[in-house]
């Protein structure tokens, strides 16, 4: 990312200050009207400045209007306001000001709905720049925003409301120069810098680590006349939360608390990634991204009436016959959190515990002295009808049990032999009650049992693959009409399987793998067999750090398929290991190229019509298998673990899942082999065959299913990572949708391709039909109806990570 006007040390006065480690954050709750304010005693530079900070949004969008939204930073000049805001209705980032005649807005096209992790935001203004596009620059997570739904070209040398001698607010707007606050921000803020007199980019405050994740660094520059650094580290009193760590520009604190208990707004929730921290079980110790209730997760395993209303940094949940589920799921280890009901009472059959993601199974301690598991209720423990009682939840997945505590007293093991899977904290609110959770971002009321940890990304186990870009990339490129060597963003990725699609036109998908050779290709939208491009045309080679494509002029296939001049393409590239070997694990000898650590292999063999098996080399059970006869016409049979070995789909069709023993011989794949039979409908009795096998790797890839609810606030799917690529469809008639973050940023713009159709991008399903969010810990369908949102249908999916959730930023 280019640095613009980044003269950190020259031409400005003021103290220096560090900010590399964000030990604490400050919680802003709109219901409390909490904000900070300051009125500068002298004017600074009203043409040039930089605001930088980390934000984590909550789910309470009350009292915010369309223009102001939830104000992050606000200043005014004689009744002409300037503000940076996070809008609620359409959650975009916005910079706005009043130039004396009208309100002027620059609103991002991308939307920011992810409340499960942290965003880094930079807004930099330099209206002295001669080039109009250099006067305002906005960055989110190290990426400059260049597409705006509403934009305004700021005239050269414009002065705005920041840095004048009128009231400034952090976390609220002001109605006038009197400073009366409203439009309060809801969520957390950490490590806020304001630099007076310099327009800086994100590299002054952050850097990408070796895994490609943006991290805070210590700012080494000066701050200028009205600059400041709020690190919120000093919580010895609420007033000290406004201390300027860079100098003397301190802020007045309004309606924040540092008192022990649920009202404490000084939290350990932080964007910092600090290694080797000790978690004694006391809470309020570990620095990292903490679990909260998830306003995007409307998955209701107990069929309640809706999602609870969330506030106070998504730690407070209120409602009537509603549920709330959390942002972090766990599949191993020992975990503890606490919930306090602050209103409701009187045995309302509310409950707290965990549910098994993707199922209807839950393990819940009900307030009427019952334990609810998998739809059955049994007497357990004491009732907890009095408000203020603290319920502790201790999930021991090392020993597959769950125990509950009432005011620090164990109620005994509620359930042993819990099934394997991802368990997510949840509450059941069966009357008008309010619950406040503590996942360890502040001190626990009662110390956790020995060996149990808080629910924080810092406490999650190290992922098998910390940097997914070593094994997969969605590579976008522009054809040049000649020869083009395309390098991966990570030089360690040497692709073994590349799937290329022309994004601009109705041209077939082209699939190549290193086992068959670079000149051999097939089309996922066709029953045709393997084709071979001649000489130096087409997909030219698999390279050590990418692949090479050429524009063909000899008439083989369709020349627009790989590298036509000024044509947009995407190439999805998988690592398949370093060598092809003969595998004899099955009854059929096969040529196999595998990367077990990333859960992907390629199998080439000659299939027969008899019961047989073939080795896959993954040392784990594949959950997705794509099969194609290469020596003749055939469909593309697909095995998906959610359907099982008695069912099949076709990659080249939108058919309903069929039942037949002729594909997988009614036999589930194992950790070593796939069972096969020839497909009588189109494969014939024998044939040269290729298989692509995918085994899930925790934190890197996932194969599963979900049930949409048929509303525009549709299903959230927890994957435990930020998805980079998703292949999904209905099990009933439906197309194979292909989405990735390289082509489709969150927002109303498109980026959909269909594996079984040759159409160009978004010509098959336009953006108004497809609502979809990539998130730090999963994905969310945001539309009612086809292709993925219909109630009463099942969606199956395969997805690959951009970052594991332990390290991911909000998207």
N, C-alpha and C positions, 0 to 999 in steps of 0.2 A: 504494500500500500504506500503510495507516495506521501512524503512529508511535505506539508505546505506551510510556509512562513513560520517554520519551527525554530526560531532564533531564541532558544530558551534563556540564555544568560545575558543577552545584549539588550540595551535600550529600555530596561524597566527597573524600577526600584522595589524594594520589599524584601522580607526575610525569606529564607529557604525553608522547606519542610519536607519530611519524608512521609511515605504512605504505602510502603510495599506490603505490609501485613495488616489485614483488616481484622482486628481481634473482636470487634463488636459492631453491631448494627443498631439503628434506632428505628423503632416501630411507630409508624404514623397510622392512627386510626381515625377515619373521617367521622365516626360517631362520637369521638371525644373532642373533635375540633382541635386536634393537636397540630402544632406548627412551630417554627422558629421565625423570629423576625429581627431585623436590624435596619437602622436608618444611618447611612454613612454621614459622617460629619463634613466631608468634602467630596467633591465630584472626582470621578476617575475617568477612564477612557470609555466614552459611550459609543465609539465606533469599532473598537477592537477588544475582544475578550474571549475566554474559553470557560465553559462549564463542563466538568467531568465528574461522574459518580456512578456507583453501582445501585441498581434498584431491583427489588423483588416485589412483584405486584400481588395485591390480594383480590378477593372476589366481591368486595362490597363497593358497588358503583352508585350508591345513593348520593344525592345532593351534588351532582356534577352536571354542568350544562354542556351543550354542544361546542361552544366556542372555547371555553376554558378547559373543560375536562377535569382531570385530577392534576392540579398544578404542582409541578416539581419545583420550579424556581420562578419567582415573580418579582418584578420591579415596576416602578411607574415614574413618569415625568410629568408633573402638573396635570394629572388626570389622563395621561396617555400611556396605557400599560404595555408592558412587554412580558412575555412569559414562555416558559418551556413546560409542556404538559404531556401527560399520558391520557388520551381520551378514553372514555368509557364505552360509548355506544359502538363505535368502530375503533378498536384499541390501537390507534396509530400514535406515533410520536410526532409532536407538533412544536414548531417555533412560530410565535405570533407577536405582532406589535401593532399599535395604533399610531399612524403617521400624522395624526391631526385631522384627517378627513375620513379615514376608514380603517377597519381592522384588516390586517394583511396576514395571511396564513401560509405556511409551508407544512403540509401534512404528508407523512410517508404513505406510499402505496402499500408497503408491507404492514402487517398488523402484528401485534405483540400480545398474545393471550397467555403465554406460558407462565404460570405462577409457581412452578415446581423448582425453579432454579433462578440464578441471577443474570441480569442483563448489565452490560457496561455501556453507558451512554456518554457521548461527547457531542456538545454543540459548540461550534466555534464561529465567531463572526469577525470579519474584517472588511468593513465597507469602503476602506480606502483602496481596495484592489481595483485595477482597471478592467479586469475580466469579470463579468457579472457572475459567472458560475463559481468564482473563487471567494465570493463575499460571505456566503453561508455554507458551512459544511457540517453535516451531521453523521455520526458514526454509531452503530450498535454492534457490540461484540467485535470490534475491529474491522467492520465492513462499512464503507461509506454508503449512505442512502442516496441514490441517484434518481429513483422513480417516485413521483409525488402525485397524490390524487388531487391535491390543491397546491398550487405553487404561485409564488410572487417573486419577481425579480427586484431585489432591493436596490434602489438607486445608489450610485456611488456617494460616499461620505455621509450617508444617513446616520443620524444619531438615534439611539433607542433608549428605553427606559432604564436599563441596567446601568449602575455606576453613577447615578445622580443622587442628590441629597434628599430623597424621598423614601418612604418605607419599602423594604425588600422582604419577601417572605420565602421561606423554604418549606414546601409542603402545603401551600395554600395560595389562593389569589386574594386580592384586596378590592373592595368595592370602590375605593377612592383613595385620595392621598392621605386619608385618615388612617389607613392601614387595616380597616375592619376585614377580617379574614373569612373566606368561604371557598367553595370548590376544593375541598381538602383532598390531598393525595392519600391513597390507602395502600399500605404495604411497608416495606423496609427500605431504608437507605443506608449506604456504607461508603466511607472514604470519599467524601465530597471535596472537590477542589474547584475553586474559582480563581482564574488568573486574569488580572486586570492589565490590559495593554498588549496581550499576545494572542494570536490565533494559532492554536496547537492542534495536532491530530492525536489519535489514540496512543501513538508510540511514546508520548511523553509520560503516560501514566500506566501503560500495560505493555506486555509482550506475549507472543505465542511461545509456549513451551515445546519441548521435543515431541510431544504427542499432539501438537496442533491445537492446544486449548489456551485461551486467553487468560493471562494471570496478571494480578496487580504488581506493579513495581514501585520503587521509591521515586517520587518526583524530585528531580535534581535542580529545578529551576527556581526562579523568583516569582512573586505573586503580584507585585504592583500595589498601588494605593489602596484599593478596596478588595484585594484578593484575600482568600482565606482557605484553610484546610480544616474541615470538621471530620475527625476520626472517631468521635463518640466513645473514646476509650475511658475517659474519666467519668465513672458513674457513681462517684462518692456522694453526689447530690444531683437532683434533677437540673439545677442551674448549671452545673459543670458540663452537661451534655452539649452546651453551646460554646464550649471553649475552642478558640481558634489555635490549632496546633502549629500554625505557620507564623503567628504574630499576635496582634492585639485586636483584631476585628472580631470580637466575640459576639455571640448571638443570644437573644432573649428566648427562653424556653417557655412554651405555653402548653399546658395540659398533658405533660408527660410525667411518668412516674418511674422511680427506681426502687420503690418499696418491694420487699419480697412478696412473691405470690403471683397470681394470674395477671395483675395489673402492671407488672414490671415491663417497661418498654425497652430496656437495655438488654439485648439478646446476644448470644454467641453465634447466631445464624450469620454466616459470612461467606463472601466469595473466595476467601483465601483457601489455598490447598496446603496445609501444614502437615508434614510427615511426622510419624512416630509420636503421636500424642497419647497421653495416658487417660483412659476413661475409668475412673474409680467407681462409677455408678452414682455419684452425687448429683450429676446434672450441672449444667452451667460451666463445664470445664473445657470441652472439646470445641475447637473452632472448625466450622465447615458449613455446608449447606444442609439445613435441617428439614426433617419431615414436617409437613403441615397437612391440614385437610385440603383436598383438591377441588376447586370450583369447577373444573372441567370434567370431572369423573361423575357422570350420572348413571354409572353402572349400579343397579340396585338389586343385589342378590336376594333380598328379602321382599322385593316387590312393594316397597313403600311408595308414598305419593310423590316423591321428588327429592331434589337435593336440598340439604339444609342451607339456610342463609349464613354466609361466612363473613367474619370481620376480624379485627384485631390481628392482622397478619395471617389470616386464615387459620387461627388457632381457636377461635370461638365459633360455635355452630349452634344456630337456633332454628326452630321449626316445629311443625306439627305433622306427625306421620311422615317424617323425612329421614333420609340417611346422609351420612358423610363418610367418605373413604379417603385414604391418605395418599400422599405423593410418593412414598417409598414402600416397596415390597421387598421381602426377604425370603430366601430359600434355605438358608443355613445360619448357624450361629445362635446366640442368646440375646434377646432384645427386651427392653423395658420402656414403658411410657405410663403416664398418669393422665386421668381425666377427672375433672371436678364439675359436678352439676351445680350451677349457680342459681338456677331458678327452675321451677316445675314441681318437683317433689311428689309426695303421696303415691308411691307405688304405681307409676305410670307405665310399667313394663317397658321402660327404656333399657338400653343395653350398650355394652362396650366390649370390644375384643378384636378379633381378626377374622377376615374372610379369605377364602382360597380363590385367588384371581382366576377369572374365566369359568368359574363354577358357581353353584348356588350354596356351597358348603360354607358355614361360618361357625366360629367358636365364640359365643357371646355370653357374658355374665349379665343377666337381667336384674333389674332393681327389685323385683319381687321374689328374690332368693331362688332363682332358677338359672340353670345353665342350658343354653340353646345350642344344639349342634345338629347340623344337617337336617333342619326342620323339626327336630324333636326337643322337647323341654323336659328337664328333670330337676328335682330339688337340689340346690347347691348353695352353700354358704349362708351368709346373713343378708337380710334385705338392706337396702340403702336408700330409703325414701327421704332422708333429711338432706336438704340442700347444704352444700359445703363439704360433704363426704368426699374423700379422695379415693378413687379406685385405681389401683396399680395393676398393670397387665404385664405378665412375664411370659414370653414365648420362648421356649427352649427347643429349637429345631435340631440341635445335636442329639437330643433325647426324645424328640417328637412329642412334646407335652406342652400344656399351657396351664398356668396357675394365676389366680387373681388375688389381690390384696385389698382389704377395706381398711382405710386409715392405717396402713402399715402392717396389718395383721393378715397373715396368709389364710385363705379360705380353703387351702388344699388343692391338690392337682385336680383340675376339672376334666381333663381329657388326656389320655396317652395314645400313642400310636397314630398321631396325626399323619395324614397322607402327604407325600412329597408334592412340592409345587411352590408357588410364590404366594406368601401370606401377606395381606395388607391390613393395617389397622382400620377399624370402622366403628361407627356408633349408630345405634338405632334410636331415633327420637319419635316416640309414639304418642306424645302429647306436646303441648306448648312448653318446651323446656329449652334451657341453654346449657351447653357443655363447653368447658374450656380445657383444651389439651395442653400437655407439656411433654414434648418428645426429647427433652434434654437441652433445649436452647436456653433455659434458665434452670436454676437449682431445683431439683426435685423436692417435694414436700417430705417424702420418705425415701431414704437411700435405696437404690435398686438392689436386688439380691446379688450376692457375690458372683462375678463373672458375666453379668448382664450389661449390655451397652445401650447407650442412647441411640435413637434412630437418626443418624446423621451420615452423610456421604463419606465423611472422614473415617467412620467406623465400618463401612462396608468392606468386604474382602477385595483384595486386588484382583482386577479382571484378568482373565487369561490373555486377552488382547487389549492392551492399553491404547494402541493407536490403530484403529481399523483401516486406515488408509494404506497400511502395508499389505493389505489383503484384498481390498476392493476399492474401486473408484467409479463414479459416474462422470465420465470425461466428455465435456462439451467442446466442440471445435467447429471452425468454419472451413469448408472445403476450399482448396486453392487451385483445383484443376490440373494438378501435377502430382509430384511426390511429396508426401508430408509425413515426417516422423513425429509422432505424438508421444510426449513424455508424460508420465504420471506425476502428480503432485508430490508423491513420495517415491523417491528413487529406488526404494527397496521392493516396490511392487513390479514383478515381472509377470505379466498376464499369461494365463494358460487357456482362458476362455474369454472371448470378446463377442458381445452382442451389440450390433450397430444398427441405428435407425436414422434415416433421413427425417428430420423434424419438419421440413418445409412442405413436403409433397407426399402424394400417395404412392410411395415406393416401399417394397417389401422390407421386412426385418432380415438382417444378415447375421448368421451365427457361425463363428469360426472357433476351432479349438486346436491346440498344439498337437494333440494326439493324431488327428486326421491330417494335419498340415495346413499351412496358412492359405493355400489356394483353394481349399475345399470349403464350401459354404452350404448352408441350408437356410430355409425361410420358415420362421415360426408360424406364419400365416398361410402356409401352403402344405399340401400333402406330398409335394414333389420330393424326390430323393436328393442325394448329394450332388451338387454341381461343382465343377472344377474350372476356375478361371485360369486362363493361359498366360504363360510367360511372366512378364513383369507387371501385369495389370492387377487391379483390385486390392484386396487385403494382402499386402506384400509380405509382411513378416511379423512374428512375435519377437519383441526385443527385450533386452535385460531390464529396461526401465519404462517400457511402453509398447507401442506397436506402430507399424508403418502402413499407410494406405496410399493408393495411387488412383488416378483418374484413368479409366480405361477408354480406349478409342477403337478397340478391335471388335466391338459388338457382342462381347460375352455378357449375358445377363443384362442388368440395367445399370448403366454407368453412374446414375445418380445415387447409387446405393452406398458409396464409400467416400468420394472426395470430389464431387462436382464443384466447380468454382462458385464461390459466394453462396454456398448452401450450408444451412445449419445442421449439425449432426450431434448425436449423443452415442457414446460407446460405453457400455457397462462392462467392466473388466474385473475378472476374478483371478486370484492367485490359485494355481493348481499344483504347486510343488515344483520341484526342480528336475524330476526325471520320470520317465515312463518305464514301468516294470511289468513283467509277466506275473499275473496273480492267479494262483490255482486254489484259492480258498473254496470256490464253488465247483460244481460239476463241469462247468465250462471254463476253459482257460481264457483269460482276458488280458488285454493290455490296459493297465491302470496308471493314471497319473493322479496323485492325491496330495492334498495339504490337510492332514488330520487336524492340526491345531486350529484351522479356520473352517473346518467342517465342509470341505468341498472336494469332490473327485470326479474324474472323467473315466468312463469305462467303455472300451471298444471290444466287441466280441461278435461271434456269429451265433445268432439265436436259433433255436429249434422249436418245434411245436410240442415237444415232450416236456414233462416236468423237469425243471432244471434250476440251477442257481449259479450266480456269478459273484465273485468277490468285488468289494468296492473300496477297500483300503482305508477306511475312515476310523476304525476302532471305536465306532459309536453308531447307533442306529440312525440311518437317514430318515428324515421326516418329510422330505420332498424329493421326488424322483421324476425326472423328465426323460422320456424314452423316445427314440426315433430310429426307424429302419432307414439306413442310408443307401441301400442297394436297390431301392424301388419305391413306388408310391405307397404312402401310408399316412395315417394320422400320427399325432404326437401324444401317446398315452401319458397321463400324469398320476402319480401316487402322492397323496397328501395324508399325513399322519392323523389328521382330524377326521378323515373319512374311513381310513383303514384299508386293509388289503382286499376286501370284497368289492370295493368301489374304484371307479376310475373316471377321470375327466380327460379331455383332449385340449392341448395347448392351442391348436389351430382352430378350435370351434368354441362357440358359446353354449355348448350342450349342457343339459342337466347331468349330474353325476349318475353314472350307470352302474349296475351290479353285474359282475361276471367273474368267473374263476379263471378266465383265459388270459388274464394279464399278470397277476401276481400270485396265481395259483392259491388264492385264499390264504396266503401265508405272509405274515408280517416280516419285513426285513429285519435282520439281526445286526449285531455290531460288526459282522464280517461279510455277510452275503445278502444279496437280493434274490428272491425266488421269482422265476419267470415262466411264461409259456408264450408261444407265438400268438399274435392277435388274429383271430380268424376273419375279422371284418375287413382288414385292410393290409395286414402285414404279411400274410401268407405263412407257409409252414417254416420257412427258413429265411435268413437274411442277415447281412451285415448290419450291426446295430451300434448305436451310441447311447450312453446313459449319462446324465448329469445328476449327481447325488449331493444332497445338502443335509447336513446334520447340524442342529442348533448348537451354538456355543454361547454360554451365558455371558451377557454383556456385549456380545458381538453380533449374533444373529438369532432369529426366532421364527418358528413355524407354529401357527395356531389358528384359532377360529374365534369369531365373536358373533353376537346376535344384535343387529341394529334395532333401535326402538321406533323408527319411523317418524322422527321429529327432526327439526333443524338443529336442535341441541342433542346430537346423536351420541353414539357410543364412544367412550374413551378406552383405548387398549394399552395396558401397561406392558412394556417390553423390557424395561430395565436399562434402556439406552436411548440415545437420540437417533432415530432412523435416518439413514442416508438414502435408502432405496426400498421401495415396497412393490411387491407383485401381489395383487389381490383380486378376488372375484366371488360371486355367489356360487354356492353349490348347486342351486337351481340354475336355469338359463341365465347366463350373464357373461360379459366380456372380461378378459384378463387385463385389468388396469395396471399401468406401470407409472409410478411416480418417483421422483427423486428430488433432493434439495438443490442439486446443481441447476435444474431447469425450472423448478417451481418454488419460488419463495412464498411464504405464507401471505395470504391476501387474496384479493378478488381476481388476480390475473392467473392465466392457465399454466399448462405444462403437462397435460395428460396424453399418454400414448397407449395403444391397445395392442397386446401381443398377437392377437388372432386377426388383426385387421391392418391393412397396409396404409391406412389414412395418415396424413400428417398430424402434427401436434394440435390438439384441441379442435380439430375439424370433426371429430367423431362425437366427443362430449365437450360442449363448450363450458366456459368457466362458471356460468350461472347455474349449471347443473351439478357441478362437482365442488363441494365444499370439503376441505380437508386441511388439517393442521399437523405438521411435524412438530414434536415437542421434545423436551429434554429427557423425558422418561417414557415416551410412547407416541401414539398418534391418536387423532380424534377425527371421526367422520362428522361433517357439519352440514348435512343436507338430508332431506326426506325424499326417498325414492331412489331409482336407479342412478348410477350403477352400483352403489354400495350401501345405500341407506334405508332400504325397505324393511319395515317391520315384518316379523314372521319368517324372515329368511336368514340364512347363515352365510357369513363371509369367511372365507379361508384366506390366509395370507402367508407370505414369506417376506422377511425384511432383514436388512443388513444395517449395521450401526455406522454413524458418523463419529460418535463418542460414547463410551459407556457412561451411564448416569453418574457414577462416582465422580467423574470429572467434567460432565457436560455443562454447558451454559444454556440459559433459556433460549428458546427459538421463537 
